[in-house]
Amino acid sequence: MASHRIGARVAGLSPAQLCAIIEAQARASDAALRVAEEHAARLVEQPEWMLSEELKQTKCTKPNTKDSKL
């Protein structure tokens, strides 16, 4: 199990080393959360028609054969 492997790896670490790992992970999580919040704020500021266009571009749909110019 993964938890046993992790436990075996951290068993030999000092409390200071464990704290350093935890603090580094917390900073990484804080940074990821800030980036996500900034992205969400930018999306909220977009006009509705622009969001609609972005969603159309990211959908995986079949092309409309009526409008195809093949």
C-alpha positions in Angstrom: 0.0 0.0 0.0 1.1 3.5 -0.7 0.6 4.6 2.9 3.0 2.0 4.1 5.7 3.1 1.6 5.2 6.7 2.6 5.3 5.8 6.3 8.6 3.9 5.8 10.1 6.9 4.0 9.2 9.5 6.6 10.0 7.3 9.6 13.7 8.2 9.5 13.2 11.9 9.1 13.6 14.3 12.0 10.7 16.5 13.2 12.4 19.5 11.6 12.6 17.7 8.2 9.0 16.7 8.5 8.0 20.3 9.3 10.0 21.5 6.3 8.2 19.1 4.0 4.8 20.1 5.3 5.6 23.8 5.0 6.8 23.4 1.4 3.6 21.5 0.5 1.5 24.2 2.2 3.2 26.9 0.2 2.8 25.0 -3.0 -0.9 24.5 -2.3 -1.3 28.2 -1.4 0.3 29.1 -4.7 -1.9 26.8 -6.7 -5.0 28.1 -4.9 -4.0 31.7 -5.7 -3.5 30.9 -9.4 -6.9 29.2 -9.5 -8.6 32.1 -7.8 -7.0 34.6 -10.2 -8.1 32.5 -13.2 -11.7 32.3 -11.8 -11.7 36.1 -11.3 -10.6 36.7 -14.9 -13.4 34.4 -16.2 -16.0 36.2 -14.1 -14.9 39.5 -15.7 -15.4 38.2 -19.2 -18.5 39.2 -21.1 -21.0 36.3 -21.5 -20.6 36.1 -25.3 -16.8 35.6 -24.9 -17.3 32.8 -22.4 -19.8 31.2 -24.7 -17.2 31.3 -27.6 -14.5 29.8 -25.3 -16.8 27.0 -24.3 -17.6 26.3 -28.0 -13.9 26.0 -28.8 -13.2 23.6 -26.0 -16.1 21.2 -26.6 -15.3 18.0 -28.3 -18.1 17.8 -30.9 -18.4 16.6 -34.4 -18.1 19.4 -37.0 -21.4 20.5 -38.6 -21.4 18.9 -42.0 -23.8 21.5 -43.4 -21.3 24.3 -42.8 -18.2 22.3 -43.7 -16.3 23.5 -46.7 -14.6 20.3 -47.7 
